[in-house]
Amino acid sequence: MALDTAQKAQIVAKFARREKDTGSAEVQIALLTERITLLTTHLQANPKDFSSRLGLLKLVGQRKRMMKYLKNKDYAVYSKLVSELNLRDK
């Protein structure tokens, strides 16, 4: 269920602002989105896994807060990220 190192490195390379950037909001949102996708598919196969469901809800809330921060800080980067990750925007 967890992301392996190769997947993380690929996502970081795609969304990093510069070389060795792993902590920017864009990278963190992209990593959270991938984890949310994996947990969603897991929960479709295992509907009674309530602890994973709680973890999923926490990840969604964390991503929502980070996206709100990015939207207020730099709207152009936010809109680009939303289109690349195929996320909904209010």
N, C-alpha and C positions, 0 to 999 in steps of 0.2 A: 504494500500500500504506500510506502514512503517513496520519495523520489530518490533515485540513485545519483551518484556523483556525476555521471556523464550527462544525465538530463538536466541537472542543476547547472552545470557548466555551460550547456547549450543555451539555456534560458538566460543566464547571466550575460553571456556573450551577445545575445540578441538585443537585450534591453538596457545594457550598461551605458552610462553617459560617456565614460572614458575607460581606458584600460585599468584593470584591477578594481573596478567599481562593483561592490556587492551589496552595499547598504542603501542605495538610493531608493526612493519611493517606487519608482517604476519597476525596478528589479524585484523588490519585495512584493508588490502587487502581482507581478507575473508569476512568481513562485507560489504565492497563495492561491492564485487562480488555478494553477496546475494541480495543487494538492486538493482543492475543492472539487475539481473534475474527477480525480481519482476516487475521492471519498463518495462522490455522488454515484459513480458506477458500482462501487462496493455496496452501497446501501440499497441500490436497486436489486442486487442479487441476494442481499441479506437484510430484509426489512425489519427484523426484530433486534438488530444490533443497536441498542439505544445509546450505548456509550460512544460509539462512533458518530451517531447522529448529534450528540451534544458537542463533540469535537468539531463537527462540520459547522454547526451553528456558531461556535466561537470563531472559527476561521472566517466565516462570512461576515460576522460583525467586525472583525479586525480589518478585513479588506475594505469594508464599507467606510470605516473611519480613516483609513489611509487614502482612499480615493477622495473623500471629502477634503482632507488636508491638501492633496495635490491639486484638486479643483480650485481651491482658494489661493494657492500659491502660484501656480502656473497653468492657466487654462488651456493653452495651446498643447502642452505636453500631455495634459489630461485627455483632451479629445483625441489626440493621436494614439494614446495607449488604449482608450476605449475601443477605437476602431480596429486596432491590431489584435486585441484579445476577444473581440466580438462580444463585448459586454453591453448591457442595456444602460442607457443614460436617461435620467428623468428630464 
